[in-house]
Amino acid sequence: MKKDIIFHPVQGIQVAITRSVNEVAEEWNVIVINRNQEPITNVFVTSKGYGNTESGTNSEQRTSTLRHFFPEIKAGEHVVVEPIMPDVFHLNNEYWVSYFIGNQIYDKKFIFVPDSIIEDNLIQISPLGLEGVVHE
């Protein structure tokens, strides 16, 4: 049963929304970064967006729920989860990450609140060499 599972606090895992610019356009991607000294396995990421419409009419807007699986993210490595469009930056963008280190399960929700993905909040993310917004 779920109540019998011990969930330790998540450490060393980050979700970043990164921007790269090429000669045609800007590209935005969601990336999971493993800053731990050991690999994480059976990584499951669920993503969705929700909130009010951009027009301010107080009508609810939701995106599709997407699910991604990665067998392993090595120590100090990262994976691109999915592209993201700036059209949804006005929503809550939620990424629920579950994974194992050894036999222990970890899980955490990373929520980028509306309009947190803006130019003023972009930082340089090493070792990716990209700029973006990081959530720990």
Protein Blocks (a to p, Z undefined) as FASTA:
>chain_A
ZZlpccdddehiacdddddddfkbccdddddddfbfbdcehiacddddedddfkonopac
dddddddddfbacehiacdfbdcdfklmmpccdddddddehjbccdddddddehklcfkl
pccddfklpacdddZZ
